[in-house]
Amino acid sequence: MAKRPELRTHVTSSHWGAFEVDTLGGRIVGTRPFPEDPHPSAIPDILPKAVHHRTRVARPAIRRGWLESRDRGGRGSDEFVDLPWDEALDIAAAELDRVRKRFGNEAIFGGSYGWSSAGRFHHAQSQAHRFLNTIGGYVASFGSYSTGCAQAIMPHVLGGPFLPFLYEHQDSWETIADHTETLVMFGGVNPKNAQVSMGGITRHETVHWFDRFAEKGMRRVNIAPQKTDAPAGCDWISVRPGSDTALMLAIAHVVETEGLTDHDFLTRCTVGFERFRPYLLGESDGAPKSPEWAAPLCGVGPDAIRALARRMASTRTFITVAWSLQRAEHGEQPYWMSAVLAAMLGQIGLPGGGVGYGYGAIGGVGKSLKGLTGMTFSQGENPVQTMIPVARIGDMLRHPGAFYDFNGRRQRYPDIRLVYWAGGNPFHHHQDLNALHEAWKKPETIIVHEPWWTATAKRADIVFPATTPYEREDIGRSNMDDYLFYMPQLIPPVADARDDYEILTALAERLGLAAEFTEGRSSAEWIRTLYEGYRRKAEGEGVEVPDFETLKARNWVRLPLKTEGPNRTLLAPFREDPERCPLATPSGKIEIFSETIDGFGYDDCPGHPVWLPPSEWLGAATGAAPLHLVSPQPGDKLHSQLESALADVEGARPETIVVHPADAAPRNIATGDLVRVFNARGSCRARAMVSEDVREGVVALPTGAWFGDPGGNIDPNGNPNVLTADIGTSRLGQGCSAHSALVDLARL
C-alpha cells in the first residue's frame, strides 16, 4: 500500500517577513504567521495559490516570431514555443556569444533588479550580474526606482553613500520615542510599506512604536495627500502632491523672520546659508517665501504654517521624509530643503531631533541593531564602465547614442542589442508603460528568467522558467534584522523550473567559462561556503552564530545584535566636533549651498534648494486632466509579486482607486463602481472607493497590477504606470517621476 503524504511544517523567510509553511505531497497547502512577529503581514496568505498558479512558466519557451525570423514586433502578442532545456540553452548561449563578439559587451544590458528573494545565495541580481561579468561585462544601472533621486542628491548635501547612511546611522525608534516631542512626517510613515524590507524584516514594529509615541503624548503630524499615509491618530495636514518644498520654505521663512534660526549651528556645521537666505526672504527674486506665498501652492493656510513652524522651533522636532517625495519631478528639492530646514532649527545631531529619510518606507529603517554584514555572493568586477540611471531605461532603448546629463556628467546612451533580465518586472515599476512597450521592441534579443508569465516575460524572446524561493535551499538574513533563517527547499521545482544558478552555470559551460562562474562549487557548496565566512566574521566581532548544521536543524535563530547603551543619533559626533568628524562633502559640512551643484549649471537643480513647480501637478491642472494621481505601494503584495493569484480573488481586480467625494459626485461615481482613469498617455480600469481620507483633487491608485494590453487599449487591471510620465526628476538625479501625473476619470 502506498505511503500517504505527510504534512510538514517549516519556517522560511521572505521580503515581507518570516512565516510558517505547510507542505503536503509536494505542494504548499497553507501558511501561518511567525509566532515572534507582533504584527505579521497578510501577504503570505496568497502564497499557496501563487506558487502553484496556472501562470507559472512551465518549460523553457522561445517566442515564435523571434525563433523563426528574429522578429521584434511581436513582443507581447506572439505565441511561445516550448523547447527542451538543452536546445533553449544552446540558442541563448549562441545569441549571447554573437552579440558580445559582434557588438561588444557594452551592447548587453543587465537589468536585474534584486527583489526576487530574501535568500542570500539565490539572489537573482547577484547571480545574473556575476554571470554577465564572467562573460565580459554589461551595461549596469545606478540607484533604484525607490531612491534613485535621493541617492544622487544627498551625498552632495550630507555626504557619503545615501543608503548606508540611511540604514546604519539614522536615529533609532528608541531614540525618537525617548526624546522627540514633535514628529513631522512629510509624506507620512505608512505601516503597510514597513511590512517589507530587502532581505526580510521579522518583527514588524512600526505600529507598536506609534502606539508608544501616542502614549507619551508626542505630537505626530502627517503632511501628505492621504490620511492613511500615517498610522491612525496622527494629525493630518492635507497637502497638494508635489508642493512639499514650498511648504518647507514657508516654515523656514517663519523660523528666520521670527528670530528662531539657530545661527550658531549654521556657522559651525553648515556652509552656504548666506547664499540661500536672499532667496528665502525674496531679496533675490522679489518673492518672499512666506506662508502667504506658500498657501495657494500647497493648500495649507498661512496660520497653520506659522503654528507648525513655531512648534517645530520650540520643541525637540524630528522631521521625516518619505521616499515618495523624491519619486516626482524635482524630487531633489524636498530632500535637500528638509535638511536645510532641520539645520536652521539647529537640532541635527541631537537625540530625537533633526531629519531622517525613509522611515516606514521599508521595515528596517529605525532598527537599533549592531550591523553584521556578509554572506553575499560576489558579482565580481564589471569590465564595462558604462552605466545609466535606473529609471532611464526607456530613454536608453529609444535613443541609442544620444547625450544626456546626470549628476554633473554628460554621457551617451549605449546601443543595447541584448537585454538580460532576472529577478524583476520592469513592466511593473517603470513609467509610461505604453511607451516602454514600444521601446522594448528596439533590442535584438531579450532573455528573461521568470517563475510567472508576467508582462515582461510575455515581451521577452527567450524565457527560462525560474524557481521561487520555496523550491530551493538558501539562508535568509538582513543587515537590518536580528534573525537568521535556514530556508529549506519546501517543495520540488514546479514543472520544469530551475534555479538561476543552475541556468547560468549551463550557459557558462556553453561559453567555456563555467570554472570562472562557479569556482567549482555547486549551489549547496556555495551556501555553506558563504555561511561559514559569515560565521567566522561574526565571531571576530563577538557575535556567536551557530554552525550550519545546527542552524539547519533549528530552522532559525535570533542573534544578539540589539545594541546596548545610548541609542543611535544621526550625526551626533559631527555636531559635537565638525572639525574632527567632518562629513564627506567638499566642505566637510552640511551644504545648504553646493558649489559643486552650482557648477553643473542645471536650471532644474541650482546651487541651493528652490521651489520648482512640476510640469504636472494641481497648479497646472486642465479640464482634460484635472486630478493629481499618486501611485502608492500596494498593501496586499510586494510590488507586483504574487499578483497572478490575487487577480483571481473575486472583486480584487481591477485595482481600487481612492477618490474624494467632491471629485466623485460630479462624475456620478460611487464606491464599487468601475471607472476609467485616463490621460494622453493611456488609460486603465479601476474600482472606485469614495473616501474623505484623500485630499480633494487627488486620486490614489496603488502599483502592482500586471500590465495588460498595450497601445490605445484600456489596461484592464488598473496599472497606474500606463498614466505616469517617463521623465527624469532633473538632470542631476534622473530618478523616476511617478508621482507627477495628472489624470481624469469617468464611470464605466
C-alpha positions in Angstrom: 0.0 0.0 0.0 1.3 3.4 -1.0 2.5 5.6 1.9 0.2 8.6 2.5 1.8 12.0 2.0 2.9 13.6 5.3 2.1 17.1 6.3 5.3 19.0 7.0 5.8 22.5 8.6 8.8 24.7 8.3 9.6 28.3 8.9 11.0 30.3 5.9 11.8 34.0 5.3 10.8 36.5 2.7 10.9 40.2 2.0 7.6 40.6 3.9 8.9 38.6 6.9 9.1 35.1 8.3 6.2 32.7 8.3 5.3 29.0 8.8 4.6 27.0 5.7 2.7 23.7 5.5 3.5 21.3 2.7 1.8 18.1 1.6 2.6 15.9 -1.3 5.0 18.3 -3.0 2.6 21.3 -2.7 2.4 24.3 -0.4 -1.0 24.0 1.3 -1.0 26.7 3.9 0.8 29.4 5.8 0.7 30.9 9.3 2.3 33.9 10.9 5.7 33.6 12.6 5.0 33.4 16.3 7.5 36.0 17.3 6.2 38.7 14.9 3.9 41.1 16.7 2.3 42.5 13.6 2.6 39.9 10.8 2.0 40.7 7.2 -1.0 39.1 5.5 0.9 38.7 2.2 1.8 35.0 2.8 -1.9 34.1 2.8 -2.0 34.1 -1.0 1.3 32.2 -1.4 -0.1 28.6 -1.9 -2.2 29.7 -4.8 0.6 31.9 -6.3 3.3 29.2 -6.2 1.1 26.7 -8.0 -0.8 29.1 -10.2 -1.6 28.4 -13.8 0.5 31.4 -14.9 3.8 29.6 -13.9 6.3 29.3 -16.7 6.4 25.6 -17.1 9.2 25.0 -19.6 11.8 26.9 -21.5 10.0 28.9 -24.1 11.0 31.0 -27.1 8.8 33.5 -28.9 7.8 32.1 -32.3 8.4 35.3 -34.2 12.0 35.6 -32.9 12.7 31.9 -33.3 11.6 31.9 -37.0 12.8 35.3 -38.2 14.3 37.3 -35.3 11.1 39.5 -35.4 10.9 42.0 -32.6 7.4 43.5 -33.3 5.5 40.6 -31.8 6.8 41.1 -28.3 3.7 41.0 -26.1 1.4 39.3 -28.6 3.3 36.3 -30.1 2.8 32.8 -29.0 5.7 30.9 -27.4 7.3 27.6 -28.4 8.3 25.2 -25.6 11.8 23.7 -26.1 13.9 21.2 -24.2 16.3 22.8 -21.8 19.4 21.8 -23.8 18.1 23.3 -27.0 16.9 26.5 -25.4 20.2 26.9 -23.6 22.2 26.3 -26.8 20.2 29.1 -28.5 20.6 31.6 -25.7 24.3 30.9 -25.3 24.9 31.3 -29.1 23.0 34.6 -29.1 25.0 35.9 -26.1 28.2 34.9 -27.9 27.1 36.6 -31.1 26.2 39.9 -29.5 29.4 40.2 -27.4 31.6 39.3 -30.3 30.0 41.4 -32.9 29.0 44.5 -30.8 31.0 44.1 -27.6 29.7 43.7 -24.1 28.5 47.3 -24.0 25.7 46.1 -26.1 24.3 44.0 -23.3 22.1 45.5 -20.6 21.9 43.6 -17.3 18.6 44.8 -15.9 18.1 42.5 -12.9 16.6 44.5 -10.1 17.1 42.5 -6.9 13.8 41.9 -5.1 13.3 38.2 -6.2 14.3 36.5 -2.9 15.3 37.2 0.7 17.8 34.3 0.3 21.4 35.4 0.3 22.7 33.0 -2.4 19.8 32.7 -4.7 19.7 36.5 -5.2 18.8 36.9 -8.9 20.6 40.2 -9.3 23.9 38.9 -7.9 23.6 35.7 -9.9 22.9 37.4 -13.2 25.4 40.2 -12.8 28.1 37.7 -11.8 27.4 35.7 -14.9 27.5 38.7 -17.2 30.7 39.9 -15.6 32.2 36.5 -16.2 31.5 36.7 -19.9 32.9 40.2 -20.3 30.6 42.6 -18.5 27.4 44.6 -19.2 25.8 48.0 -19.0 24.6 48.4 -15.4 22.2 50.8 -13.8 22.6 53.3 -10.9 20.2 53.5 -8.0 16.6 52.2 -7.6 13.2 53.4 -8.6 12.6 53.9 -4.8 15.6 56.1 -4.0 17.5 56.9 -7.2 16.9 60.6 -7.0 17.9 60.7 -3.3 21.0 58.6 -3.9 22.2 61.3 -6.3 21.4 64.5 -4.4 22.0 63.6 -0.7 25.8 62.9 -0.9 26.2 66.5 -2.1 24.2 67.7 1.0 25.1 65.4 3.8 28.0 63.3 2.3 28.6 59.6 1.8 26.6 57.0 0.0 22.9 57.6 0.9 21.7 54.1 1.6 24.3 53.1 4.2 23.7 56.5 5.8 20.0 55.8 5.9 20.2 52.2 7.2 23.1 52.4 9.6 23.2 55.9 11.1 19.8 57.4 11.4 18.0 57.9 14.8 16.5 54.7 16.1 12.9 54.3 17.0 14.0 54.1 20.6 15.8 57.5 20.3 12.7 59.1 18.8 10.5 57.6 21.5 12.7 58.8 24.3 13.4 62.4 23.0 11.2 63.6 20.2 8.3 66.0 21.2 7.1 66.8 17.6 7.3 64.3 14.8 6.7 66.0 11.4 6.3 63.4 8.6 6.5 64.8 5.1 4.8 62.0 3.0 3.8 60.2 6.2 5.1 56.9 7.7 3.0 54.2 6.2 2.8 50.9 8.2 1.9 48.8 5.1 5.1 49.9 3.4 7.1 49.0 6.6 5.8 45.4 6.2 8.5 44.7 3.6 12.3 45.1 3.5 15.3 44.0 1.5 16.4 40.6 2.9 13.3 40.4 5.1 12.1 42.0 8.3 11.0 39.6 11.0 9.4 41.7 13.7 7.1 44.3 12.3 7.1 47.0 14.9 6.2 50.3 13.3 2.6 50.3 14.6 4.0 49.4 18.1 6.3 52.5 18.1 3.5 54.8 17.1 1.4 53.4 19.9 4.3 54.3 22.3 4.5 57.8 20.7 0.8 58.3 21.4 1.1 57.1 25.0 4.0 59.6 25.5 1.9 62.5 24.2 4.2 63.1 21.2 2.7 65.4 18.6 2.6 63.4 15.3 1.9 65.4 12.1 1.2 63.6 8.9 1.8 66.0 5.9 0.5 64.1 2.9 -2.3 63.9 0.4 -3.8 60.8 2.2 -4.7 60.5 5.8 -3.8 56.8 5.6 -0.2 57.7 4.8 0.5 57.5 8.6 -0.9 55.4 11.4 -4.3 56.3 12.9 -4.4 59.1 15.5 -1.8 61.4 13.8 -2.7 65.0 13.0 -3.3 65.3 9.2 -2.2 68.3 7.2 -3.6 67.7 3.8 -1.1 68.9 1.3 -1.1 69.1 -2.5 1.2 66.5 -4.0 4.5 68.0 -5.3 4.3 71.1 -3.1 6.2 70.0 -0.1 9.2 72.1 -0.9 7.0 75.2 -0.9 5.7 74.3 2.5 9.2 73.7 3.9 10.3 77.0 2.5 7.4 78.8 4.2 8.2 77.1 7.5 11.9 78.2 7.1 10.7 81.7 6.3 8.8 81.9 9.6 11.8 80.5 11.5 14.2 83.1 10.0 11.9 86.1 10.2 10.8 85.5 13.8 14.4 85.0 15.0 14.1 81.3 15.6 17.0 80.2 13.5 20.0 78.6 15.2 22.7 80.7 13.6 25.4 79.2 15.8 24.7 75.8 14.4 24.6 77.1 10.9 28.0 78.8 11.4 29.6 75.7 13.0 28.1 72.9 10.9 26.9 74.2 7.5 28.1 76.2 4.5 26.1 78.5 2.2 23.2 79.9 4.3 24.2 83.4 3.2 23.7 82.3 -0.4 20.3 80.7 0.4 18.9 83.4 2.7 18.3 86.1 0.0 16.2 83.6 -2.0 14.2 82.6 1.2 13.4 86.2 2.0 12.7 87.2 -1.6 15.6 89.6 -1.9 16.9 87.8 -5.0 13.7 87.2 -6.8 11.1 89.6 -5.3 9.1 86.7 -3.8 9.4 86.2 -0.1 8.7 82.5 0.7 6.2 83.4 3.4 3.2 81.4 4.5 1.0 83.7 2.3 3.2 82.9 -0.7 3.1 79.1 0.0 -0.6 78.8 1.0 -2.1 78.7 -2.6 0.7 76.4 -3.7 0.5 73.8 -1.1 -3.2 74.2 0.0 -2.3 74.8 3.7 -3.4 78.0 5.4 -0.9 80.7 6.5 -1.9 80.4 10.1 -1.5 76.7 10.2 2.0 77.0 8.6 3.0 79.6 11.2 1.7 77.5 14.1 3.6 74.4 12.8 6.8 76.4 12.3 6.7 77.9 15.9 6.1 74.5 17.4 8.9 72.9 15.4 11.3 75.6 16.7 10.2 75.4 20.3 10.2 71.7 20.8 12.5 68.7 20.1 11.4 68.1 16.5 12.2 65.2 14.2 11.5 65.6 10.5 11.0 62.5 8.4 10.8 62.5 4.7 9.2 59.6 2.7 10.8 58.1 -0.3 7.7 59.0 -2.3 8.6 62.7 -2.3 11.7 62.2 -4.4 9.8 60.0 -6.8 8.5 63.1 -8.5 9.7 65.8 -10.9 12.2 68.0 -9.0 12.3 65.3 -6.3 15.8 66.5 -5.3 14.3 69.7 -3.8 12.2 68.4 -0.8 15.1 66.2 0.2 17.6 69.0 0.1 15.2 71.5 1.7 14.3 69.2 4.6 18.0 69.0 5.6 18.2 72.9 5.3 15.1 73.3 7.5 16.5 70.9 10.1 19.8 72.7 10.1 18.0 76.1 10.6 16.2 74.6 13.6 19.7 73.6 14.9 18.6 70.1 16.0 20.7 67.9 13.7 22.8 65.6 15.9 20.5 65.9 19.0 18.8 62.7 20.0 15.3 62.7 18.5 15.9 65.9 16.6 17.0 66.8 13.1 15.9 64.9 10.0 15.6 61.3 8.7 14.6 59.7 5.5 12.6 56.6 4.6 11.0 55.8 8.0 8.2 53.5 7.1 9.4 53.1 3.5 10.8 49.6 4.4 10.7 47.8 7.7 14.4 48.0 8.7 14.8 51.8 9.0 14.9 52.8 12.6 16.0 49.4 13.9 18.7 49.7 16.6 21.0 46.8 15.7 24.7 46.1 15.5 25.5 45.8 11.8 26.7 42.4 10.9 27.3 42.3 7.1 28.4 39.4 5.0 27.1 36.3 3.2 27.0 38.0 -0.2 27.5 36.1 -3.4 30.2 38.1 -5.2 29.2 39.7 -8.5 32.8 40.1 -9.5 34.2 43.1 -11.4 32.4 44.6 -14.4 34.8 45.4 -17.2 32.2 47.6 -18.8 32.2 51.1 -17.3 29.0 52.4 -18.9 26.1 52.8 -16.5 22.7 54.6 -16.8 20.4 55.9 -14.1 17.9 53.0 -13.5 14.8 55.0 -14.4 16.2 56.0 -17.8 15.9 52.5 -19.4 13.2 53.7 -21.8 15.3 56.6 -23.0 18.3 54.4 -23.4 16.4 52.0 -25.7 14.7 54.8 -27.7 17.8 57.0 -28.2 21.0 55.0 -28.5 23.9 57.3 -28.9 22.1 60.4 -27.6 23.7 62.6 -25.0 22.1 63.1 -21.5 23.2 64.8 -18.3 23.4 63.0 -15.0 24.9 64.4 -11.7 27.5 66.6 -13.4 28.4 64.3 -16.2 27.4 64.4 -19.8 27.2 60.9 -21.2 25.9 58.9 -24.2 23.3 56.2 -24.1 24.7 52.9 -25.2 23.3 51.0 -28.2 21.8 47.9 -26.5 21.3 44.8 -28.6 20.5 42.3 -25.9 18.7 42.7 -22.6 19.2 40.0 -19.9 16.7 40.3 -17.0 16.4 38.1 -13.9 14.5 38.9 -10.7 12.4 41.9 -11.7 9.4 43.1 -13.7 10.2 46.5 -15.5 6.6 46.5 -16.8 5.6 47.0 -13.2 8.0 49.7 -11.9 8.8 51.7 -15.0 6.7 54.8 -16.1 4.6 55.3 -19.2 4.3 51.6 -20.0 2.8 52.1 -23.4 5.9 54.0 -24.4 8.1 51.3 -22.8 6.2 48.7 -24.8 7.3 50.4 -28.0 10.9 51.0 -26.8 11.1 47.3 -25.7 11.0 46.3 -29.4 14.3 48.0 -30.1 16.9 45.4 -28.8 17.6 42.4 -31.0 17.1 39.9 -28.2 15.6 39.9 -24.7 16.3 37.0 -22.3 14.3 36.6 -19.1 14.3 34.3 -16.0 10.8 34.3 -14.5 8.6 32.0 -12.5 5.3 33.5 -13.9 4.1 34.8 -17.2 4.4 38.5 -16.3 4.2 41.3 -18.8 8.0 41.3 -19.0 8.1 37.5 -19.7 5.4 37.9 -22.4 7.6 40.6 -24.0 10.8 38.5 -24.0 12.3 36.3 -26.7 13.7 33.6 -24.6 12.1 32.8 -21.2 13.7 30.4 -18.7 11.3 29.0 -16.0 12.8 30.0 -12.7 12.1 28.5 -9.3 10.6 30.5 -6.4 12.4 30.8 -3.1 10.3 27.9 -1.8 11.7 25.4 -4.3 15.4 25.7 -3.3 17.6 25.8 -0.3 19.0 29.1 1.0 19.9 31.3 4.0 17.8 34.3 5.0 19.4 37.3 6.7 19.4 41.1 6.5 21.7 43.7 7.9 18.6 45.3 9.3 17.3 42.2 11.1 18.5 40.2 14.1 17.0 36.9 12.9 18.9 34.2 10.8 17.0 31.6 8.9 17.8 28.3 7.2 15.4 28.4 4.3 14.8 24.7 3.4 13.6 23.6 0.0 9.9 23.2 0.8 8.7 21.6 -2.4 10.3 20.3 -5.6 10.6 22.7 -8.5 7.3 23.3 -10.1 7.0 21.9 -13.6 10.4 22.2 -15.3 11.7 25.2 -13.4 15.4 25.5 -12.5 17.2 28.0 -10.1 19.1 30.9 -11.6 22.5 29.4 -10.6 21.7 26.2 -12.5 20.6 28.1 -15.6 23.6 30.4 -15.6 26.0 27.6 -14.9 24.7 25.8 -18.0 25.1 28.9 -20.1 28.6 29.5 -18.8 29.5 25.9 -19.7 28.4 26.5 -23.3 30.6 29.7 -23.4 33.6 27.9 -21.9 33.5 29.9 -18.7 31.9 27.5 -16.1 35.0 27.3 -13.9 35.2 31.1 -13.6 31.5 31.4 -12.8 31.1 28.5 -10.4 34.6 28.3 -9.0 34.0 24.6 -8.9 31.1 24.8 -6.4 27.5 23.6 -6.5 24.8 25.8 -5.1 24.8 23.7 -1.9 28.5 24.1 -1.6 28.3 27.9 -2.2 25.6 28.3 0.5 27.8 26.5 3.1 30.9 28.5 2.0 29.1 31.8 2.3 27.6 30.8 5.6 30.9 29.8 7.1 32.5 33.0 6.1 29.7 34.9 7.7 30.0 32.9 10.9 33.8 33.5 11.1 33.3 37.2 10.6 30.6 37.3 13.3 32.9 35.5 15.8 35.5 38.1 15.1 33.0 40.8 16.1 32.0 38.9 19.2 28.7 37.6 17.9 28.0 33.9 18.3 26.4 32.3 15.2 25.6 28.5 15.2 27.4 26.3 12.7 25.5 25.4 9.5 24.2 22.0 10.6 22.9 23.4 13.9 21.1 26.2 12.1 19.6 23.7 9.6 18.3 21.6 12.4 16.9 24.6 14.3 15.5 26.3 11.2 16.0 29.8 12.7 17.8 31.7 15.5 17.7 35.2 16.9 21.1 36.7 17.1 22.4 39.0 19.9 22.6 42.1 17.7 20.4 44.5 19.8 22.6 47.5 20.6 23.1 48.4 24.3 23.7 51.8 25.8 22.8 55.1 24.2 20.5 54.8 21.2 21.6 55.8 17.8 21.5 59.5 16.8 22.3 60.8 13.3 25.4 63.0 13.0 25.9 63.3 16.8 29.7 63.1 16.5 29.7 65.7 13.7 27.6 68.1 15.7 29.9 67.7 18.7 33.1 68.4 16.7 32.6 69.2 13.0 36.4 69.6 12.5 37.3 66.2 14.0 34.3 64.4 12.5 33.7 66.0 9.1 31.1 64.9 6.6 32.1 63.5 3.2 31.1 66.7 1.4 33.6 69.0 -0.2 33.3 71.4 2.7 33.1 68.7 5.4 29.9 70.3 6.5 26.2 70.3 5.6 25.9 72.1 2.3 23.0 74.5 2.2 24.6 75.9 -0.9 26.6 73.5 -3.0 29.4 74.9 -5.2 29.6 71.6 -6.9 25.9 71.5 -8.0 26.0 75.2 -8.8 28.9 74.4 -11.1 26.8 71.9 -13.1 24.7 74.8 -14.4 21.4 72.9 -14.2 18.3 75.2 -14.3 16.3 72.3 -12.9 18.5 71.8 -9.9 20.5 75.0 -9.0 23.0 75.5 -6.2 20.6 75.6 -3.3 17.0 74.2 -2.8 14.3 76.2 -4.6 10.6 75.9 -5.4 10.2 74.5 -8.9 6.7 73.6 -9.9 6.3 70.2 -11.6 5.0 70.2 -15.2 2.1 68.1 -13.9 0.5 69.0 -10.6 -2.7 70.6 -9.4 -1.2 74.1 -10.1 -1.1 73.1 -13.8 -4.3 71.1 -14.0 -6.5 71.4 -17.0 -10.0 70.4 -18.0 -8.6 67.4 -19.8 -6.6 66.3 -16.7 -7.9 68.0 -13.6 -6.9 65.4 -10.9 -3.4 64.5 -9.5 -2.6 60.8 -9.5 -0.4 59.3 -6.7 0.6 55.7 -7.1 1.5 54.3 -3.6 2.9 50.8 -2.9 0.2 48.1 -2.6 -0.7 46.7 0.7 -1.5 43.2 -0.4 1.8 42.2 -2.0 5.4 43.4 -2.6 5.5 45.4 -5.9 3.8 43.0 -8.4 4.8 39.7 -6.8 2.1 37.1 -6.3 -0.3 39.3 -8.4 -1.3 36.3 -10.5 -3.2 34.7 -7.6 -4.5 38.0 -6.3 -6.1 38.7 -9.6 -8.2 35.5 -9.1 -9.8 36.9 -6.0 -13.4 38.0 -6.7 -13.6 41.7 -6.9 -9.9 42.3 -6.3 -9.2 43.4 -9.9 -9.2 45.9 -11.3 -7.3 47.7 -8.6 -9.0 50.1 -6.3 -8.7 53.9 -6.8 -9.4 56.2 -3.9 -11.4 59.3 -4.8 -12.6 62.2 -2.7 -16.4 62.7 -2.5 -16.2 66.2 -4.1 -14.5 64.6 -7.1 -16.7 61.6 -7.3 -20.1 63.4 -7.1 -19.9 65.4 -10.3 -18.8 62.3 -12.1 -21.7 60.2 -10.7 -19.2 57.8 -9.1 -20.0 55.7 -6.0 -17.9 53.2 -4.1 -17.7 49.9 -6.0 -18.2 51.5 -9.5 -15.9 50.6 -12.3 -14.2 53.7 -13.7 -11.8 54.6 -16.5 -8.7 56.5 -15.4 -7.1 58.3 -18.3 -4.8 60.9 -19.8 -3.0 61.5 -23.0 -0.5 58.6 -22.2 -3.0 55.9 -21.7 -6.0 54.6 -19.7 -6.8 51.8 -17.3 -9.8 50.4 -15.5 -10.2 50.7 -11.7 -12.7 50.2 -9.0 -13.7 53.3 -7.1 -13.6 53.8 -3.3 -15.0 57.2 -2.3 -13.4 58.5 0.8 -12.5 61.7 2.6 -9.1 60.1 3.6 -7.7 61.5 0.3 -7.3 65.2 -0.5 -9.8 66.8 -2.9 -8.4 66.9 -6.4 -6.2 63.8 -5.7 -6.8 60.2 -6.6 -4.7 57.2 -5.3 -4.2 54.1 -7.4 -1.7 51.5 -6.0 1.0 50.0 -8.2 1.4 46.3 -8.8 -1.5 45.2 -11.0 0.0 43.3 -14.0 0.2 45.4 -17.2 -2.3 44.2 -19.8 -3.0 45.4 -23.3 -0.5 47.9 -24.9 -1.2 50.8 -27.1 -4.5 52.6 -27.2 -6.5 49.9 -25.5 -7.5 50.3 -21.9 -5.4 48.4 -19.3 -7.9 46.0 -17.7 -6.2 45.5 -14.3 -5.5 49.0 -13.1 -1.8 49.6 -13.5 -1.1 53.3 -12.8 2.1 53.3 -14.8 0.1 53.4 -18.0 -0.6 57.0 -16.9 2.7 58.2 -15.4 5.3 60.2 -17.3 8.7 58.7 -18.2 10.8 61.8 -17.4 13.7 62.3 -15.0 13.4 64.1 -11.8 16.1 66.6 -13.0 19.4 66.5 -14.9 21.1 65.9 -11.5 19.1 62.9 -10.2 17.4 61.5 -13.3 15.2 59.5 -10.9 11.6 58.4 -11.8 8.8 61.0 -11.6 5.9 58.6 -11.0 4.1 61.0 -8.6 3.9 63.9 -11.1 0.9 62.9 -13.2 -2.5 64.5 -14.0 -5.5 62.4 -15.0 -9.2 62.3 -15.2 -11.7 59.5 -14.5 -15.1 58.6 -15.7 -17.6 56.0 -14.7 -17.7 52.9 -17.0 
